[in-house]
Amino acid sequence: MKTLLALVLAGVSTFALADGVKEAANPPVVEQYDYSTNLDIAKVISLSTIPNVCEVVPATMTYEDHQSQRHTIEYRAMGDGCKQG
């Protein structure tokens, strides 16, 4: 029984490794955002860090849509260094 469990776990880990290699071989295309872009965001995966500068900087967001497709968009954001107070 332990041997069967070990074989199943080895098979599953091989598929997981192959999926990771596939993702590395096909990196996501970075789309450029503008105000006319229709976004279908079901889940935000990651947001880039906005630097502490007082100027417009590039930022990225990776998200999943409602069909579980992953997207990465690049947009412009104001840096966090302009706060007065």
C-alpha positions as CSV (number, residue, x, y, z in Angstrom):
1,M,0.0,0.0,0.0
2,K,2.9,2.4,0.8
3,T,4.5,1.6,-2.5
4,L,1.2,2.5,-4.4
5,L,1.0,5.8,-2.5
6,A,4.6,6.6,-3.3
7,L,4.0,5.9,-7.0
8,V,0.9,8.1,-7.0
9,L,2.7,11.0,-5.3
10,A,5.6,10.7,-7.7
11,G,3.3,10.8,-10.7
12,V,1.4,13.8,-9.3
13,S,4.7,15.7,-8.6
14,T,5.9,14.9,-12.2
15,F,2.8,16.5,-13.6
16,A,3.2,19.5,-11.3
17,L,6.8,19.9,-12.4
18,A,5.8,19.7,-16.1
19,D,3.2,22.3,-15.5
20,G,5.7,24.7,-13.9
21,V,8.1,24.1,-16.9
22,K,5.2,24.9,-19.3
23,E,4.5,28.2,-17.5
24,A,8.2,29.2,-17.6
25,A,8.3,28.4,-21.3
26,N,5.2,30.5,-22.0
27,P,5.5,33.6,-19.9
28,P,2.3,35.7,-19.7
29,V,1.9,38.5,-22.2
30,V,1.9,41.9,-20.6
31,E,-1.1,43.9,-21.9
32,Q,-1.0,47.7,-21.8
33,Y,-3.9,49.2,-19.9
34,D,-5.8,52.3,-21.1
35,Y,-9.2,53.7,-20.1
36,S,-11.0,51.9,-22.9
37,T,-9.8,48.4,-21.7
38,N,-12.6,46.2,-20.4
39,L,-11.3,44.3,-17.4
40,D,-12.9,41.0,-16.2
41,I,-11.2,40.6,-12.8
42,A,-12.4,37.7,-10.7
43,K,-9.3,37.5,-8.5
44,V,-6.2,39.7,-8.1
45,I,-3.0,37.5,-7.9
46,S,-0.4,40.2,-7.4
47,L,0.3,44.0,-7.6
48,S,3.7,45.6,-8.1
49,T,5.1,47.8,-5.4
50,I,4.6,51.5,-6.0
51,P,7.9,53.3,-5.3
52,N,8.1,56.2,-2.8
53,V,8.7,58.9,-5.5
54,C,6.7,61.9,-6.5
55,E,6.2,61.1,-10.2
56,V,4.2,58.8,-12.5
57,V,5.7,55.3,-12.5
58,P,4.8,52.0,-14.4
59,A,3.0,49.4,-12.3
60,T,1.7,45.9,-13.0
61,M,-1.2,43.8,-11.9
62,T,-1.6,40.0,-12.4
63,Y,-5.2,38.7,-12.1
64,E,-7.5,35.8,-13.1
65,D,-10.7,36.5,-15.1
66,H,-14.0,34.6,-14.6
67,Q,-12.8,31.9,-17.0
68,S,-9.7,31.3,-14.8
69,Q,-7.4,32.7,-17.4
70,R,-4.4,34.6,-16.0
71,H,-3.6,38.1,-17.3
72,T,-0.9,40.7,-16.6
73,I,-1.5,44.4,-17.3
74,E,0.8,47.3,-17.1
75,Y,-0.5,50.7,-16.2
76,R,0.8,54.1,-15.0
77,A,0.4,55.1,-11.3
78,M,1.4,58.1,-9.2
79,G,4.2,57.3,-6.8
80,D,3.7,57.3,-3.1
81,G,6.2,60.1,-2.4
82,C,3.8,63.0,-3.0
83,K,1.9,62.9,0.3
84,Q,1.8,66.2,2.1
85,G,1.2,66.4,5.8
